[in-house]
Amino acid sequence: MCSVMQLVMLAEEAEERVNITPVLLRFLGKFFLIFAAVAVIAILTPRLAKWVDDLRARGMKDAPPEDPRCKQVRGPYDMPEPKEQPDAPDEQDDVQEEPDDKPPYQPKH
């Protein structure tokens, strides 16, 4: 900063002298303001992260149990059918299946 002031003093006439002190102070003020903002953000970020983690932990619900059939899946059409529960014997007697007289669908070529 002393070298800058010496350059200002080297001007011979009063009209040629430029006072750079206000410009320099404004620049330094903005510089320190930006660094202060960065420091505040760096200090507050871990505290905010801890606060958000606490909020998420309070709001967590227990995960539903994983279906063991999912481990058998290899592709989009591989999901095994669920094991059927045996119906009551009286319900099986009431259901009568009618034979299907229609031939299976065959696409036209």
N, C-alpha and C positions, 0 to 999 in steps of 0.2 A: 504494500500500500504506500510505502514511503517513496518508491520509485515513481508511482503515479503522481504523487503530490509534487515531486521534483519536476516532472514534466510540466505540470501546471505552472509552477513558479518560473520556468524557463522562458515563458512568454514575456516579451519585453514591454508591450503596451498593455494598459489596463483593459482595453476593449477586446484584446485577443485572449485574455484569461478566461478559462471556462471552469466553472465550479462543478466538479463531478461528484461532490459529496452526496447530494440528494439522490442522484441516479444510482450511485454505489450503494447507499443505504437501502433504497427500494429493492434493488436486486438482491442484496443480502437478506433482507426481510422476507422476500418471496422464497428464497432458497431455504432459509430456516423453517419457514412455514410448511413447505412441502416435506422436508425431512421430519418435522414434528408430526405431521399427519401420518407418514409412513411408520414412525415409531409407535404411535397410538394404535394403528391398525395391527402392527406386529405384536403388541402386548395384548390387545383385546381378542385376537383370533383364537388362541387356545382356550381362553375362558368361554367364549361363545360356543366353541365346539363341545366343550364339556357340558355346558348348559343344554345344548341341543341333544346330546347323547342321553342326558338324564331325562329329558322330555320324551324321547323315543322309548327309553326303557320303561317308563311308567305307562305308556300307551300300548306296549307290545301285548298281543294276545298269544295264547299258547297255540303253536302250530298244530294243525290236525295231523293225526298219525299217517305216515306214508303207506300207500297201498302196496303190499308186497308183489302184486301182479305187475307193477310198473317196471320192475327189474327184468322181467321176461321180454319186454318190448324191444324189438330190433328195428322196426320201421313204423310208418304211420298206420298200417293195417294189421299189426301183429298183437294188438291188445287181446289177451285171452278173455273168454267169457267168464263172468262171475259164476261161482258154484251155486247151483240152484238149490233152494231149500225144498225138501220133499213136502208136497202138499198133503193135506189131511186126506185119509182114505175116502171119506164121504164126498169130498169135492171131486175126486177123480172119477167116481162113478157117474156124476151128473153131467160131465162134459163128454159129448159125443162128437167125434171127428167125422166130417163128411169127406168122402174121397174126392180128390181134385181131378176133374175130367179134362181140364185144359192142358194142352201140351206145353212144354216149356217154351219161353220166348226165344226165337231164333232171328237174329238180325238179317236183313236183306243185304246181299252183296252187290 
